[in-house]
Amino acid sequence: MIKNITIGVLSFLIVFFVLFANIKANEAVKQTLLAELNLKLAEENETKAREQERKAVEAAARAIIEQQKAVELQQQLDDCNK
C-alpha cells in the first residue's frame, strides 16, 4: 500500500516537473525572441541617432559659414559707410 502511494506521489511529481519545465522552456523561447527584437530596435535606433548626429554637425557647420558671411557683409557695409 505504501509503495503504491509513493509511486503515485512520485508519478504526480514527475508530471508536475515535466509540465513546469515545458512552461519554462516556452517562456525562455519568448524571452529570446523579445531580446532579438529589442536588439534589432536598438541597432535601428543607433543608426537613426548617428544620422541625426551627422545632420546636426552639418547644420552647425552651415551656421558657422553663414555667421562668417554675415560678419564679412557687415564689414563691407561698414567700409561703404565710411
MDAnalysis code that builds the backbone (N, CA, C; Angstrom):
import MDAnalysis as mda
import numpy as np

u = mda.Universe.empty(246, n_residues=82, atom_resindex=np.repeat(np.arange(82), 3), trajectory=True)
u.add_TopologyAttr("name", ["N", "CA", "C"] * 82)
u.add_TopologyAttr("resid", np.arange(1, 83))
u.add_TopologyAttr("resname", ["MET", "ILE", "LYS", "ASN", "ILE", "THR", "ILE", "GLY", "VAL", "LEU", "SER", "PHE", "LEU", "ILE", "VAL", "PHE", "PHE", "VAL", "LEU", "PHE", "ALA", "ASN", "ILE", "LYS", "ALA", "ASN", "GLU", "ALA", "VAL", "LYS", "GLN", "THR", "LEU", "LEU", "ALA", "GLU", "LEU", "ASN", "LEU", "LYS", "LEU", "ALA", "GLU", "GLU", "ASN", "GLU", "THR", "LYS", "ALA", "ARG", "GLU", "GLN", "GLU", "ARG", "LYS", "ALA", "VAL", "GLU", "ALA", "ALA", "ALA", "ARG", "ALA", "ILE", "ILE", "GLU", "GLN", "GLN", "LYS", "ALA", "VAL", "GLU", "LEU", "GLN", "GLN", "GLN", "LEU", "ASP", "ASP", "CYS", "ASN", "LYS"])
u.atoms.positions = np.array([
    [0.808, -1.185, 0.000],
    [0.000, 0.000, 0.000],
    [0.866, 1.269, 0.000],
    [1.881, 1.297, 0.853],
    [2.760, 2.454, 0.927],
    [3.524, 2.601, -0.380],
    [3.895, 1.470, -0.999],
    [4.590, 1.530, -2.286],
    [3.703, 2.199, -3.330],
    [2.436, 1.843, -3.358],
    [1.519, 2.417, -4.351],
    [1.345, 3.920, -4.131],
    [1.250, 4.334, -2.885],
    [1.109, 5.758, -2.575],
    [2.385, 6.493, -2.983],
    [3.523, 5.886, -2.666],
    [4.808, 6.501, -3.021],
    [4.942, 6.618, -4.535],
    [4.604, 5.551, -5.242],
    [4.674, 5.573, -6.705],
    [3.715, 6.627, -7.265],
    [2.536, 6.735, -6.716],
    [1.552, 7.729, -7.166],
    [2.051, 9.150, -6.940],
    [2.600, 9.413, -5.753],
    [3.119, 10.752, -5.444],
    [4.302, 11.083, -6.352],
    [5.215, 10.124, -6.528],
    [6.366, 10.365, -7.400],
    [5.929, 10.572, -8.849],
    [4.932, 9.825, -9.300],
    [4.409, 9.994, -10.660],
    [3.815, 11.391, -10.818],
    [3.068, 11.812, -9.831],
    [2.483, 13.158, -9.863],
    [3.584, 14.213, -9.910],
    [4.620, 14.035, -9.096],
    [5.726, 14.991, -9.100],
    [6.447, 15.022, -10.442],
    [6.636, 13.868, -11.044],
    [7.304, 13.802, -12.346],
    [6.481, 14.560, -13.392],
    [5.171, 14.308, -13.402],
    [4.300, 15.000, -14.364],
    [4.342, 16.512, -14.107],
    [4.289, 16.900, -12.834],
    [4.332, 18.317, -12.485],
    [5.626, 18.965, -12.976],
    [6.754, 18.313, -12.719],
    [8.039, 18.893, -13.123],
    [8.217, 18.904, -14.645],
    [7.676, 17.911, -15.335],
    [7.746, 17.906, -16.796],
    [6.944, 19.086, -17.353],
    [5.746, 19.292, -16.825],
    [4.931, 20.427, -17.265],
    [5.599, 21.751, -16.916],
    [6.137, 21.828, -15.723],
    [6.816, 23.043, -15.288],
    [8.010, 23.351, -16.191],
    [8.799, 22.339, -16.531],
    [9.954, 22.514, -17.408],
    [9.508, 22.961, -18.798],
    [8.406, 22.411, -19.273],
    [7.887, 22.788, -20.586],
    [7.446, 24.255, -20.590],
    [6.764, 24.666, -19.557],
    [6.323, 26.060, -19.442],
    [7.533, 26.994, -19.415],
    [8.514, 26.657, -18.627],
    [9.715, 27.490, -18.534],
    [10.477, 27.524, -19.860],
    [10.504, 26.423, -20.577],
    [11.175, 26.400, -21.880],
    [10.455, 27.326, -22.856],
    [9.127, 27.306, -22.846],
    [8.356, 28.203, -23.705],
    [8.607, 29.670, -23.343],
    [8.668, 29.952, -22.057],
    [8.959, 31.320, -21.623],
    [10.360, 31.748, -22.074],
    [11.298, 30.834, -22.016],
    [12.660, 31.145, -22.445],
    [12.694, 31.461, -23.941],
    [11.930, 30.719, -24.725],
    [11.868, 30.986, -26.165],
    [11.271, 32.373, -26.406],
    [10.197, 32.707, -25.686],
    [9.583, 34.034, -25.829],
    [10.568, 35.130, -25.447],
    [11.282, 34.937, -24.366],
    [12.249, 35.942, -23.929],
    [13.385, 36.096, -24.946],
    [13.792, 35.012, -25.561],
    [14.826, 35.071, -26.589],
    [14.345, 35.876, -27.784],
    [13.103, 35.633, -28.202],
    [12.541, 36.384, -29.325],
    [12.439, 37.871, -28.993],
    [11.999, 38.173, -27.772],
    [11.915, 39.571, -27.356],
    [13.293, 40.221, -27.313],
    [14.279, 39.492, -26.849],
    [15.644, 40.030, -26.795],
    [16.167, 40.308, -28.201],
    [15.888, 39.417, -29.138],
    [16.326, 39.628, -30.516],
    [15.622, 40.840, -31.126],
    [14.336, 40.988, -30.845],
    [13.594, 42.144, -31.332],
    [14.145, 43.436, -30.735],
    [14.427, 43.415, -29.448],
    [14.992, 44.596, -28.790],
    [16.371, 44.942, -29.350],
    [17.155, 43.940, -29.661],
    [18.473, 44.176, -30.259],
    [18.321, 44.841, -31.624],
    [17.376, 44.339, -32.414],
    [17.139, 44.922, -33.735],
    [16.687, 46.380, -33.597],
    [15.782, 46.652, -32.671],
    [15.314, 48.017, -32.456],
    [16.453, 48.922, -31.985],
    [17.299, 48.397, -31.120],
    [18.430, 49.183, -30.627],
    [19.392, 49.519, -31.763],
    [19.627, 48.572, -32.646],
    [20.513, 48.822, -33.781],
    [19.900, 49.868, -34.721],
    [18.587, 49.783, -34.946],
    [17.912, 50.779, -35.787],
    [17.990, 52.166, -35.145],
    [17.773, 52.214, -33.840],
    [17.852, 53.496, -33.135],
    [19.265, 54.070, -33.173],
    [20.250, 53.202, -33.079],
    [21.637, 53.667, -33.160],
    [21.919, 54.270, -34.534],
    [21.424, 53.620, -35.574],
    [21.610, 54.129, -36.929],
    [20.927, 55.483, -37.087],
    [19.705, 55.599, -36.575],
    [18.977, 56.872, -36.653],
    [19.707, 57.958, -35.865],
    [20.230, 57.596, -34.714],
    [20.948, 58.575, -33.890],
    [22.210, 59.066, -34.596],
    [22.911, 58.175, -35.243],
    [24.121, 58.582, -35.980],
    [23.753, 59.510, -37.139],
    [22.648, 59.211, -37.816],
    [22.206, 60.068, -38.913],
    [21.817, 61.449, -38.388],
    [21.128, 61.494, -37.267],
    [20.755, 62.774, -36.673],
    [21.992, 63.548, -36.223],
    [22.973, 62.840, -35.703],
    [24.212, 63.489, -35.295],
    [24.925, 64.093, -36.507],
    [24.942, 63.340, -37.609],
    [25.566, 63.836, -38.835],
    [24.845, 65.096, -39.328],
    [23.517, 65.057, -39.299],
    [22.745, 66.227, -39.728],
    [23.006, 67.422, -38.820],
    [23.135, 67.182, -37.537],
    [23.397, 68.269, -36.594],
    [24.769, 68.896, -36.847],
    [25.748, 68.072, -37.137],
    [27.087, 68.583, -37.422],
    [27.060, 69.414, -38.703],
    [26.350, 68.924, -39.712],
    [26.239, 69.681, -40.957],
    [25.529, 71.011, -40.727],
    [24.479, 71.003, -39.943],
    [23.747, 72.237, -39.656],
    [24.622, 73.224, -38.890],
    [25.404, 72.722, -37.963],
    [26.307, 73.592, -37.204],
    [27.366, 74.201, -38.130],
    [27.867, 73.392, -39.049],
    [28.866, 73.891, -39.997],
    [28.254, 74.974, -40.896],
    [27.017, 74.725, -41.376],
    [26.344, 75.732, -42.200],
    [26.105, 77.013, -41.408],
    [25.763, 76.880, -40.142],
    [25.522, 78.057, -39.300],
    [26.799, 78.874, -39.132],
    [27.915, 78.203, -38.949],
    [29.197, 78.911, -38.813],
    [29.531, 79.644, -40.108],
    [29.317, 78.983, -41.232],
    [29.596, 79.617, -42.532],
    [28.709, 80.844, -42.720],
    [27.430, 80.695, -42.394],
    [26.514, 81.831, -42.539],
    [26.888, 82.968, -41.595],
    [27.343, 82.619, -40.414],
    [27.771, 83.646, -39.460],
    [28.997, 84.377, -39.996],
    [29.932, 83.643, -40.581],
    [31.118, 84.275, -41.172],
    [30.726, 85.193, -42.327],
    [29.768, 84.760, -43.153],
    [29.300, 85.591, -44.252],
    [28.667, 86.875, -43.715],
    [27.900, 86.754, -42.652],
    [27.256, 87.922, -42.056],
    [28.290, 88.909, -41.545],
    [29.348, 88.396, -40.927],
    [30.414, 89.269, -40.435],
    [31.097, 89.969, -41.600],
    [31.384, 89.225, -42.680],
    [32.025, 89.818, -43.858],
    [31.136, 90.891, -44.487],
    [29.839, 90.607, -44.589],
    [28.921, 91.591, -45.155],
    [28.818, 92.833, -44.276],
    [28.839, 92.613, -42.967],
    [28.809, 93.763, -42.046],
    [30.054, 94.611, -42.199],
    [31.212, 93.953, -42.389],
    [32.456, 94.691, -42.590],
    [32.401, 95.478, -43.910],
    [31.856, 94.856, -44.963],
    [31.729, 95.547, -46.234],
    [30.789, 96.746, -46.114],
    [29.697, 96.548, -45.369],
    [28.764, 97.644, -45.157],
    [29.408, 98.783, -44.380],
    [30.172, 98.397, -43.357],
    [30.884, 99.427, -42.587],
    [31.891, 100.170, -43.455],
    [32.600, 99.443, -44.349],
    [33.558, 100.079, -45.237],
    [32.853, 101.034, -46.218],
    [31.691, 100.656, -46.670],
    [30.958, 101.510, -47.615],
    [30.431, 102.776, -46.918],
    [30.085, 102.662, -45.653],
    [29.546, 103.797, -44.906],
    [30.632, 104.780, -44.475],
    [31.866, 104.436, -44.611],
    [32.961, 105.322, -44.166],
    [33.184, 106.428, -45.109],
])
